[in-house]
Each structure stands twice: as structure tokens, then as C-alpha cells.
Amino acid sequence: MRLCVIGTGYVGLVAGTCLSDMGNQVICVDNDEEKINKLKSGIIPIFEPGLEELIKINVRENRLSFSTNLTEAVKLSQVCFIAVATPQDKDGSCNLDAVIGVAKDIAKSINEYKVIVNKSTVPMGTAEKLTDIMKKLTMVPFDVVSNPEFLKQGAAVDDFLNPDRVIIGSDSPKATEIMKEIYTPYFKGEDKIIYMDVKSAEMTKYAANAFLASKISFINEIANICEKVGADIDKVRMGISSDRRIGKDFLFAGIGFGGSCFPKDVSALISVAKNHDCGCSMLEAVKEVNINQRKLFIEKILKYYGNNIEGKTFAVWGLSFKPKTNDMREAPSIEIINSLLEHGAFIKAYDPQAGENAKLIFKNSIIYSKSSYEALENADALILLTEWNEFLKPDFERIKTALKDRVIFDGRNQYNRLQLKDFGLNYICIGS
């Protein structure tokens, strides 16, 4: 099938690449000429395991191409996927400017019936809004479908090629059949496509992210209580997560969630609820706990040093909001590092992938180390903020020798307190 994907961010680039890998002819479109030229040259703007190899294969097989010409891509395609950013406005609501802009451009370009697929995360009723806008600009028939993405950064390629489910929100039998044709090959006889109306599909995306964010804030709040009463959050986590009704995913205490989805989607759903006079106290609490979790971690560091860290040098391991990505959007490291800098500390940071993106945020205010152990040189303490695999089993003897104050502040609860005590290291973590 001939498809175009408009927007080459995480969602658009992964979706376009994986759709082409199933034999479709896909054009990925973006108005950023520099980004498109880099993609044509084989330079991938994001780090996502497996993505670069898959792009090269499908470009070589002429199934995948990149363009800045939206009009041409739309005319050549049967289905147009919208995968542009929907950032958070100052009031917490979802900004639809980019989605609406693309919809208008599509309407001006379509030459025959098209299915317009919204993969961007948008509030309920957006498909209706886009339909009304486009009908004022074209007489050519089309249908707008909601097909939200559920990709985990760091595992996005596998999530797309081996999905738990595919949500198709459509009020058109014709569009539904076309979407079914696109996605059926992914299941190899096992049908995991869930069909529903458009508004329900739009809501499903928000509900899923809000629920996962709630699990994170819940375990963090339990961790804070554990710390006060003398319980061990890791043991409590194991005790509750073995219950199949609860499960193990998203139940790790730490410094809270970040990234491009959870923070803005929780805020957007709160905004939707308020606009419809619905109570949203639980969602507001999820957001508040997440914000406070970073502040509590900063307070732990300050407390250890008697509220005076001026002149102290901290080695920071991990900058991205989660491992296996170079994404710095809403990363907890930003607030934590900036707070330490404001208190007069110096930062030597290392991240396996996010260094270049971090430079856009911190500029020259911190030192960027080439390795985790280089960051330890002349440092007073170690702060772990992102749980990359290479940080899981470090040389603790080497860490002890390098650190002046022999202390680790672990924002992800990666290490064993008793083991570090045997090494002569002080260990400050979350919830124990």
C-alpha cells in the first residue's frame, strides 16, 4: 500500500520505517529540510535500538523515502498518517496547532479519497474538529481515523512490529477495512486489532498513559512512607508485584517519570476533565507526587551535606529521561542538575547517548565526560539518575577510590545497600 507519514519525530520515524518493513511504499515527510537531508544521507536524528538498521534496509529496498514535499506525498498515497508534536500549552492543555496545520495542508493537496490517520496524541473530539476544518477546504472525500501509538522509547521498533494491540478508532466502514489491511500482517493470524469509535480511541491513549503514570506516582508515594516508618520499598515492591492483579511493570521507586508523553498527557487529561466539569483529583495527585519526587531527592543530597554543597563536585550518571534513548524532554535530570548548580555545586555528567541533546539544555554550565569513570575523577559524590545497563554492575572499589566523600545518591534504586556498605560506601536511595 502507498502511505505517507507526516512528521519524523519518534512516532513518525518509527512508524514510517516499520510500515515500510512490511512491504508498504512509505514517504516520510517533514518541513525541517535539514532533518530530511540528514535522513537521506543516512544520519538518524534520534537514538532508538534497531531503528537505524531498519531504515537503511528499507531505503535500500526502495520502500522508504524522505521528503519535504507534503503535497506530492499526499497525492501519491492512499493513507496519510499525521505524527506531529502536540506539546503542552501553558495552561496544561494540548496544543493542536501542528496537527491542524497538517490537516489543512492535506485538504489542499488530496486528489482522491484518502484515509487520514491521526497518530498524534490528541484530546477527544479532535477527529471531528479536523473533519470540519478539512471539509471547508476540499470537496474530495476522506475519512479521519484515530490510531494512537503505544510505543515505549527504547523498545519502539519491537513495540511497533510486535504490538500488544492496535487501536483503530473509525466511524467509517471503508476506512476501517483499509486500516485492517495495513495492520493484519503484524499479527500472523492472531487478531489483536481493537475497533472502536474515534472518541474512544482518542481517550484510550490518554487513559493508558495516565494509568501507567499513576502506578509510578503510587509506588513513589509508598516509598516515601516506607522511608519514614522503616520499611524497605524494594521488599514491599516484590511483595505486591507478585500479585497478578498488580503486576511488576512501572512499580519501581525513583525520581519520577519524564519524557514527551506521561507529563503532558496527564496534564492534558486534567485540562479535558476540568473543561467538562469532571473531577480529576487523582490525576492532579499523580502530577503533584511526580513533581515532588524530584524535590525530595534534591533535599536528600542537601541534607547529607548539611544544606551546603557550594564547591562540591558531583559525578552524574545518566541524563536522558529513561535508558535506551537520547531524549531529554522532561528528564528529571534537568531539574535536579539545575538545582545543584543553583546551590553552587559543579557537575561532571555522563550519558551513553544523550550528551549532545544535554548540551542544548545545559550549555557550558556542566562538564560532559566521555565515560562513566571519567566523570568520577575529582568528584565528591556520585548521583545516578538514569538506569542504563552499563551502570548496573560498576566497579565499586574503583568508585570508592575515586570519590572524595565515598557516597552514592541513587535516584533509581539500582544498588544493594548492604553490598555498598561492605565496600565502604555510603548509599542514599529512595524509600529505604
ROBAGU-437884 format. One record per residue (C-alpha): residue in three letters; chain; x, y, z. Coordinates in steps of 0.02 Angstrom, whole numbers, plus 32768, in hexadecimal, padded with zeros to 4 digits. Each point is the difference from the previous one (the first is absolute). Layout:
! residues N
residu / chaine / px / py / pz
ALA / A / X / Y / Z
...
END
This chain:
! residues 432
residu / chaine / px / py / pz
MET / A / 8000 / 8000 / 8000
ARG / A / 803A / 80B2 / 7FE0
LEU / A / 800F / 8063 / 80A2
CYS / A / 8046 / 80A4 / 803D
VAL / A / 802F / 802C / 80B2
ILE / A / 8004 / 80BA / 8028
GLY / A / 807A / 8026 / 808B
THR / A / 80A8 / 7FAA / 801D
GLY / A / 800D / 8006 / 80BD
TYR / A / 8002 / 7F63 / 806B
VAL / A / 7F52 / 7FC9 / 7FCF
GLY / A / 8005 / 8030 / 7F49
LEU / A / 80AD / 7FBC / 7FD9
VAL / A / 7FE3 / 7F5B / 8059
ALA / A / 7F52 / 7FEB / 7FB5
GLY / A / 8038 / 802A / 7F50
THR / A / 8095 / 7F8D / 8009
CYS / A / 7F9F / 7F6E / 8048
LEU / A / 7F71 / 8016 / 7F85
SER / A / 807C / 7FF9 / 7F71
ASP / A / 804D / 7F63 / 804A
MET / A / 7F5A / 7FA8 / 7FE3
GLY / A / 800E / 8021 / 7F45
ASN / A / 7FA2 / 80A5 / 7FF4
GLN / A / 8042 / 8092 / 7F9B
VAL / A / 8019 / 8089 / 8081
ILE / A / 8030 / 80B7 / 7FEF
CYS / A / 8033 / 8055 / 80A3
VAL / A / 7FDF / 80BB / 7FF5
ASP / A / 8041 / 808E / 806B
ASN / A / 800D / 80BD / 7FE9
ASP / A / 80AC / 7FFE / 8050
GLU / A / 806F / 7FFD / 7F64
GLU / A / 809F / 7FE2 / 8063
LYS / A / 7FB7 / 7F68 / 8056
ILE / A / 7FC2 / 7FB7 / 7F5B
ASN / A / 80A9 / 801B / 7FAE
LYS / A / 8054 / 7FA6 / 8091
LEU / A / 7F86 / 7F6F / 7FF2
LYS / A / 8022 / 7FF4 / 7F46
SER / A / 80B9 / 7FF9 / 802A
GLY / A / 7FE5 / 7F75 / 807F
ILE / A / 8011 / 806F / 809A
ILE / A / 7F79 / 7FD1 / 807E
PRO / A / 7FCC / 8090 / 8073
ILE / A / 7FC8 / 7F92 / 8091
PHE / A / 804A / 7F6B / 805A
GLU / A / 7F8B / 7F6C / 8003
PRO / A / 8042 / 7F4C / 8005
GLY / A / 7FEC / 7FAA / 7F57
LEU / A / 7FBC / 8098 / 7FA6
GLU / A / 809A / 8034 / 7F9E
GLU / A / 801A / 7F52 / 7FB9
LEU / A / 7F49 / 7FF2 / 7FCE
ILE / A / 8003 / 80A9 / 7FA9
LYS / A / 8099 / 7FD1 / 7F9A
ILE / A / 7FB3 / 7F5B / 7FCA
ASN / A / 7F5C / 804C / 7FC6
VAL / A / 8052 / 8095 / 7FAA
ARG / A / 8070 / 7F86 / 7FA3
GLU / A / 7F67 / 7F9B / 7FCB
ASN / A / 7FAA / 80A0 / 7FC4
ARG / A / 7F6F / 7FEA / 8078
LEU / A / 802A / 8097 / 806B
SER / A / 8027 / 80B2 / 7FC9
PHE / A / 8008 / 80AE / 804D
SER / A / 7FBB / 80A4 / 7FC0
THR / A / 7FD1 / 80B2 / 802C
ASN / A / 7F79 / 8002 / 7F79
LEU / A / 7F5F / 7FDC / 805D
THR / A / 7F90 / 8022 / 7F6B
GLU / A / 8057 / 7F81 / 7F92
ALA / A / 8006 / 7F7D / 808C
VAL / A / 7F45 / 8013 / 8020
LYS / A / 7FD3 / 7FF0 / 7F49
LEU / A / 8067 / 7F61 / 7FF1
SER / A / 7FB9 / 7FAE / 809D
GLN / A / 7F60 / 7FA4 / 8029
VAL / A / 8013 / 801B / 80BA
CYS / A / 804D / 8098 / 8057
PHE / A / 803E / 7FEE / 80B3
ILE / A / 800E / 809D / 806A
ALA / A / 808C / 7FED / 8080
VAL / A / 802E / 80B1 / 8033
ALA / A / 801E / 8046 / 80AE
THR / A / 7F70 / 8030 / 8072
PRO / A / 805E / 8061 / 8087
GLN / A / 7FB9 / 803C / 80A5
ASP / A / 7FBF / 80B1 / 8008
LYS / A / 801F / 806F / 8097
ASP / A / 7F56 / 7FD1 / 8049
GLY / A / 8028 / 7F46 / 7FF0
SER / A / 7F8E / 7FE4 / 7F6A
CYS / A / 8036 / 7FAD / 7F5E
ASN / A / 803C / 8074 / 7F76
LEU / A / 7FB5 / 7FC6 / 7F5B
ASP / A / 804D / 8085 / 7F90
ALA / A / 8074 / 7F87 / 7FA4
VAL / A / 7F79 / 7F7C / 7FE8
ILE / A / 7F84 / 8080 / 7FBE
GLY / A / 8085 / 804A / 7F8E
VAL / A / 8026 / 7F57 / 7FB4
ALA / A / 7F47 / 7FD8 / 7FEB
LYS / A / 7FE9 / 80A2 / 7F9F
ASP / A / 8095 / 7FD8 / 7F91
ILE / A / 7FBC / 7F53 / 7FDD
ALA / A / 7F55 / 8045 / 7FD3
LYS / A / 804F / 8076 / 7F82
SER / A / 8061 / 7F70 / 7FB3
ILE / A / 7F8D / 7F69 / 7FF4
ASN / A / 7FCF / 7FCC / 7F52
GLU / A / 7F97 / 7F65 / 8029
TYR / A / 7FB8 / 7FA5 / 8097
LYS / A / 807D / 7FF5 / 808F
VAL / A / 8001 / 7FBA / 80AF
ILE / A / 804C / 8080 / 8077
VAL / A / 8048 / 7FA6 / 8097
ASN / A / 8026 / 8062 / 809D
LYS / A / 808E / 7FAF / 8062
SER / A / 8024 / 809D / 8063
THR / A / 7FBB / 8001 / 80B1
VAL / A / 7F69 / 8073 / 7FFD
PRO / A / 7F68 / 8027 / 806C
MET / A / 7F58 / 7FB1 / 7FE2
GLY / A / 7FA3 / 8053 / 7F72
THR / A / 809C / 802D / 7F9C
ALA / A / 7FD1 / 7F8F / 7F6E
GLU / A / 7F5A / 8059 / 7FF3
LYS / A / 8058 / 80A8 / 8005
LEU / A / 8079 / 7FCD / 7F77
THR / A / 7F71 / 7FBE / 7F95
ASP / A / 7FA1 / 80A4 / 800E
ILE / A / 809C / 8066 / 7FD5
MET / A / 802E / 7F94 / 7F6B
LYS / A / 7F4F / 7FFD / 7FB7
LYS / A / 8009 / 80BD / 7FF1
LEU / A / 809C / 7FF0 / 7F95
THR / A / 7FD8 / 7F6D / 7F8D
MET / A / 7F71 / 7FA5 / 7FAB
VAL / A / 8067 / 7F61 / 7FED
PRO / A / 7FC1 / 7F75 / 8072
PHE / A / 8069 / 7FC6 / 8094
ASP / A / 7FF1 / 7FB1 / 80AC
VAL / A / 805D / 802C / 809F
VAL / A / 8034 / 7F6D / 806C
SER / A / 8050 / 7FF8 / 80AC
ASN / A / 8090 / 7F85 / 800F
PRO / A / 805D / 802D / 80A0
GLU / A / 80B0 / 7FC1 / 801B
PHE / A / 8039 / 7F9E / 8099
LEU / A / 80BB / 7FFE / 7FE2
LYS / A / 807C / 7FF9 / 808F
GLN / A / 809C / 8064 / 7FD9
GLY / A / 8092 / 7F88 / 8004
ALA / A / 7F91 / 7F73 / 7FBF
ALA / A / 7F9A / 805D / 7F7D
VAL / A / 8030 / 7F98 / 7F6A
ASP / A / 7FD3 / 7F5C / 8055
ASP / A / 7F60 / 804D / 8044
PHE / A / 7FC9 / 8032 / 7F51
LEU / A / 8030 / 7F5C / 7FAC
ASN / A / 7FBD / 7F94 / 808E
PRO / A / 7F74 / 8067 / 804F
ASP / A / 7F97 / 7FCC / 8094
ARG / A / 7F6C / 804A / 7FA4
VAL / A / 7FD5 / 807E / 7F79
ILE / A / 7F74 / 807B / 8023
ILE / A / 7F9C / 8039 / 7F69
GLY / A / 7F80 / 8086 / 8021
SER / A / 7F93 / 8015 / 7F67
ASP / A / 7F4E / 802F / 7FD7
SER / A / 8014 / 7FCA / 7F4A
PRO / A / 7FF5 / 7F49 / 7FC8
LYS / A / 8069 / 8029 / 7F67
ALA / A / 808B / 804F / 8065
THR / A / 7FF9 / 7F72 / 807E
GLU / A / 801D / 7F7E / 7F79
ILE / A / 8095 / 8060 / 7FBC
MET / A / 804C / 800D / 80AE
LYS / A / 7FE2 / 7F47 / 801D
GLU / A / 805E / 7FDA / 7F5F
ILE / A / 8095 / 8065 / 803D
TYR / A / 800D / 7FAF / 80AC
THR / A / 7FC8 / 7F4C / 7FE6
PRO / A / 80AE / 7FC6 / 7FC6
TYR / A / 804A / 802F / 80A9
PHE / A / 7F9E / 7F79 / 805D
LYS / A / 8021 / 7F66 / 7F95
GLY / A / 7F54 / 7FB6 / 801B
GLU / A / 7FE5 / 8043 / 80B1
ASP / A / 7F89 / 8091 / 7FF7
LYS / A / 802C / 8085 / 8081
ILE / A / 7FAC / 8090 / 7FA7
ILE / A / 7F7F / 8057 / 806D
TYR / A / 7F7C / 8064 / 7FA3
MET / A / 7FA0 / 808D / 8051
ASP / A / 7FB8 / 80AC / 7FDE
VAL / A / 8078 / 8090 / 7FE7
LYS / A / 7FE5 / 8059 / 80A6
SER / A / 801A / 7F5F / 8061
ALA / A / 80A4 / 7FE2 / 7FA4
GLU / A / 803B / 80B0 / 8028
MET / A / 7FD2 / 7FE5 / 80B7
THR / A / 8055 / 7F55 / 8007
LYS / A / 80AA / 804F / 7FE2
TYR / A / 7FEB / 807D / 808D
ALA / A / 7FB7 / 7F7D / 8075
ALA / A / 8090 / 7F88 / 7FE2
ASN / A / 8088 / 8081 / 8021
ALA / A / 7FA6 / 8048 / 8096
PHE / A / 7FEF / 7F53 / 804D
LEU / A / 80B9 / 7FD7 / 7FE9
ALA / A / 8031 / 80AA / 8047
SER / A / 7F8E / 7FDD / 8094
LYS / A / 805C / 7F5D / 8025
ILE / A / 80A5 / 805E / 8005
SER / A / 7FBF / 8088 / 8072
PHE / A / 7FAC / 7F7E / 806F
ILE / A / 809F / 7F9C / 801D
ASN / A / 8062 / 809F / 801F
GLU / A / 7F83 / 8038 / 8084
ILE / A / 8009 / 7F54 / 8051
ALA / A / 80BF / 800E / 7FFC
ASN / A / 7FFA / 80A5 / 805D
ILE / A / 7F92 / 7FB3 / 8086
CYS / A / 8074 / 7F69 / 800B
GLU / A / 8091 / 8073 / 8021
LYS / A / 7FA6 / 8053 / 8091
VAL / A / 7FC4 / 7F5F / 8054
GLY / A / 809E / 7F99 / 7FE3
ALA / A / 7FBF / 7F89 / 7F7A
ASP / A / 8062 / 7FCF / 7F65
ILE / A / 7FAB / 8037 / 7F5E
ASP / A / 8059 / 7F7C / 7F97
LYS / A / 7FBC / 7F76 / 806D
VAL / A / 7F54 / 804F / 8001
ARG / A / 8006 / 800E / 7F42
MET / A / 8029 / 7F47 / 7FF0
GLY / A / 7F75 / 7FD7 / 8079
ILE / A / 7F79 / 805C / 7FA1
SER / A / 803C / 7FE7 / 7F4D
SER / A / 7FF6 / 7F42 / 800F
ASP / A / 7F44 / 8017 / 8005
ARG / A / 7FC6 / 7FE4 / 7F4C
ARG / A / 7F7B / 8084 / 8015
ILE / A / 8087 / 8081 / 8020
GLY / A / 8094 / 7FC6 / 7F96
LYS / A / 80B6 / 8037 / 7FFF
ASP / A / 8005 / 8085 / 7F79
PHE / A / 8010 / 80B7 / 8030
LEU / A / 8013 / 7FD8 / 80B9
PHE / A / 80B2 / 8039 / 801F
ALA / A / 801C / 808D / 807B
GLY / A / 806C / 808F / 7FC3
ILE / A / 8004 / 80B6 / 7FCF
GLY / A / 7F60 / 7FF9 / 7F9A
PHE / A / 7FCD / 7FF9 / 7F4A
GLY / A / 8036 / 8073 / 7F74
GLY / A / 8003 / 7FFB / 7F43
SER / A / 7F8E / 8045 / 7F7B
CYS / A / 7F63 / 7F9D / 802F
PHE / A / 7FD5 / 7FE4 / 80B6
PRO / A / 8016 / 80B2 / 8042
LYS / A / 7FA2 / 8056 / 7F73
ASP / A / 7F7A / 7F7A / 7FEE
VAL / A / 7FD5 / 8004 / 80B9
SER / A / 7FF6 / 80BE / 7FF8
ALA / A / 7F98 / 7FFA / 7F61
LEU / A / 7F85 / 7F84 / 804B
ILE / A / 7FF0 / 806E / 809B
SER / A / 7FDA / 8092 / 7F8C
VAL / A / 7F7C / 7F9B / 7FA1
ALA / A / 7FAE / 7FCB / 80A3
LYS / A / 7FF8 / 80B2 / 8042
ASN / A / 7FBA / 8040 / 7F5B
HIS / A / 7F73 / 7F82 / 8012
ASP / A / 7FE3 / 8022 / 80BA
CYS / A / 8041 / 7F54 / 8031
GLY / A / 8060 / 7FDB / 809F
CYS / A / 80B8 / 7FD6 / 7FE5
SER / A / 8049 / 7FFE / 80B0
MET / A / 805A / 7F5C / 7FE4
LEU / A / 8056 / 803D / 7F62
GLU / A / 8031 / 80A1 / 8056
ALA / A / 804D / 7F9A / 808D
VAL / A / 8061 / 7F96 / 7F82
LYS / A / 804A / 809E / 7FB7
GLU / A / 8026 / 804D / 80A9
VAL / A / 8056 / 7F64 / 8043
ASN / A / 806D / 7FF9 / 7F66
ILE / A / 8038 / 80B4 / 8012
ASN / A / 8022 / 7FEB / 80B9
GLN / A / 8066 / 7F62 / 7FE6
ARG / A / 808D / 8062 / 7FAE
LYS / A / 7FFD / 8083 / 8089
LEU / A / 800B / 7F79 / 8086
PHE / A / 8099 / 7FB5 / 7FAB
ILE / A / 8055 / 80AA / 7FFA
GLU / A / 7FD7 / 8015 / 80B9
LYS / A / 8056 / 7F59 / 8026
ILE / A / 80A0 / 803F / 7FB1
LEU / A / 7FF8 / 80A7 / 8059
LYS / A / 7FD9 / 7FAE / 80A7
TYR / A / 8096 / 7F8D / 7FF2
TYR / A / 8071 / 8098 / 7FEF
GLY / A / 7FAB / 8069 / 8084
ASN / A / 7FAB / 806B / 7F7C
ASN / A / 80A7 / 803E / 7FBE
ILE / A / 803F / 7FB7 / 7F5C
GLU / A / 8059 / 809B / 7FC2
GLY / A / 80A1 / 7FCC / 7FA9
LYS / A / 7FD3 / 7F47 / 8002
THR / A / 8018 / 7F9F / 7F5E
PHE / A / 7F80 / 7F7D / 7FD5
ALA / A / 8017 / 7F77 / 7F7F
VAL / A / 7F58 / 7FE3 / 7FAD
TRP / A / 7FDC / 7F5C / 7FA7
GLY / A / 7F6E / 800E / 7F88
LEU / A / 7FAC / 8096 / 7FB3
SER / A / 7F76 / 7FBE / 7F8D
PHE / A / 7F53 / 7FEA / 804C
LYS / A / 8012 / 7F42 / 7FF1
PRO / A / 8082 / 7F85 / 7FBF
LYS / A / 8010 / 7FCE / 7F48
THR / A / 7FD4 / 80AC / 7FBF
ASN / A / 8056 / 80A8 / 7FE9
ASP / A / 7F5F / 805E / 8028
MET / A / 8014 / 808A / 8081
ARG / A / 7F4C / 803E / 7FFD
GLU / A / 7FBF / 8016 / 80B2
ALA / A / 8095 / 7F9C / 8040
PRO / A / 800E / 8004 / 80BF
SER / A / 80BA / 8023 / 7FEA
ILE / A / 7FD9 / 80B0 / 7FC3
GLU / A / 7FAD / 803C / 809F
ILE / A / 8078 / 7FA2 / 8072
ILE / A / 809F / 803F / 7FAB
ASN / A / 7FC1 / 80B2 / 7FF3
SER / A / 7FD6 / 8000 / 80B9
LEU / A / 80AD / 7FBF / 802E
LEU / A / 804F / 8087 / 7F93
GLU / A / 7F97 / 8085 / 8056
HIS / A / 8044 / 7FC4 / 80A6
GLY / A / 80B2 / 801B / 7FC3
ALA / A / 802F / 7F4E / 7FD1
PHE / A / 8063 / 7FC7 / 7F68
ILE / A / 7FC1 / 7F74 / 7F8E
LYS / A / 8061 / 7F80 / 7F9A
ALA / A / 7F81 / 7F9B / 7F9E
TYR / A / 8001 / 7F66 / 7F92
ASP / A / 7F76 / 7FB2 / 7F99
PRO / A / 801C / 7F7A / 7F7A
GLN / A / 7F8E / 8057 / 7F81
ALA / A / 7FB7 / 80A4 / 803E
GLY / A / 809E / 806A / 800B
GLU / A / 7FE0 / 8067 / 7F64
ASN / A / 7F4B / 8024 / 802E
ALA / A / 8036 / 802C / 80B0
LYS / A / 8077 / 8083 / 7FBC
LEU / A / 7F6A / 805A / 7FB3
ILE / A / 7FB7 / 8010 / 80B0
PHE / A / 8093 / 8017 / 8076
LYS / A / 8077 / 8054 / 7F85
ASN / A / 80A9 / 8018 / 8057
SER / A / 7FBB / 7FFE / 80B0
ILE / A / 8037 / 7F4B / 801A
ILE / A / 8092 / 7F92 / 7FC9
TYR / A / 7FD8 / 7F74 / 7F85
SER / A / 8068 / 7F65 / 8022
LYS / A / 802C / 7F7D / 7F7E
SER / A / 7FE3 / 7F6D / 8075
SER / A / 7FAF / 7FD8 / 80A6
TYR / A / 80A8 / 7FED / 8058
GLU / A / 8044 / 80A0 / 7FB6
ALA / A / 7F6F / 805A / 8052
LEU / A / 803A / 7FBD / 80AA
GLU / A / 80AB / 8053 / 7FF6
ASN / A / 8010 / 8084 / 8089
ALA / A / 7F47 / 7FEE / 802C
ASP / A / 7FC0 / 8006 / 80B2
ALA / A / 7F69 / 7F90 / 7FE4
LEU / A / 7FA4 / 7F9C / 7F7C
ILE / A / 7F4B / 8021 / 7FCE
LEU / A / 7FA7 / 7F7D / 7F96
LEU / A / 7F6A / 8046 / 7FA0
THR / A / 7FE3 / 7F88 / 7F6E
GLU / A / 8008 / 7F43 / 800E
TRP / A / 8068 / 7FD6 / 7F66
ASN / A / 803B / 7F4B / 7FFE
GLU / A / 80B7 / 8032 / 8007
PHE / A / 7FE2 / 804E / 80AB
LEU / A / 7FB4 / 7F62 / 804C
LYS / A / 80A0 / 7FA4 / 802D
PRO / A / 8089 / 8083 / 8014
ASP / A / 80A9 / 7FEA / 8053
PHE / A / 7FD3 / 8039 / 80B0
GLU / A / 80B4 / 7FF6 / 803C
ARG / A / 802E / 8079 / 7F76
ILE / A / 7F6F / 8071 / 802D
LYS / A / 8034 / 8002 / 80B7
THR / A / 80B3 / 802C / 7FD3
ALA / A / 7FCA / 808C / 7F8B
LEU / A / 7F7D / 8057 / 806D
LYS / A / 803D / 8077 / 8085
ASP / A / 7F66 / 7FEB / 806E
ARG / A / 7FDE / 7F49 / 7FD4
VAL / A / 7F44 / 8017 / 7FEA
ILE / A / 7F85 / 7FCD / 7F79
PHE / A / 7F57 / 8054 / 7FEB
ASP / A / 7F98 / 7F85 / 7F9D
GLY / A / 7F63 / 8048 / 7FB1
ARG / A / 7FD0 / 7F58 / 7FB4
ASN / A / 8020 / 7F84 / 808E
GLN / A / 807A / 7F9A / 7F99
TYR / A / 8077 / 7FC4 / 8085
ASN / A / 8002 / 7F95 / 809C
ARG / A / 8016 / 8064 / 809F
LEU / A / 8058 / 7F74 / 805E
GLN / A / 8078 / 7FDE / 7F71
LEU / A / 8032 / 80B7 / 7FF7
LYS / A / 8017 / 8006 / 80BB
ASP / A / 807D / 7F71 / 7FEF
PHE / A / 805E / 8069 / 7F80
GLY / A / 8007 / 8091 / 807A
LEU / A / 7F86 / 806B / 7F9D
ASN / A / 7F70 / 8065 / 8048
TYR / A / 7F61 / 7FE0 / 7F9E
ILE / A / 7F6A / 8075 / 7FF5
CYS / A / 7F6D / 7FC3 / 7F98
ILE / A / 7F42 / 800C / 7FF8
GLY / A / 7F90 / 7FB3 / 8084
SER / A / 8078 / 7FA6 / 8072
END
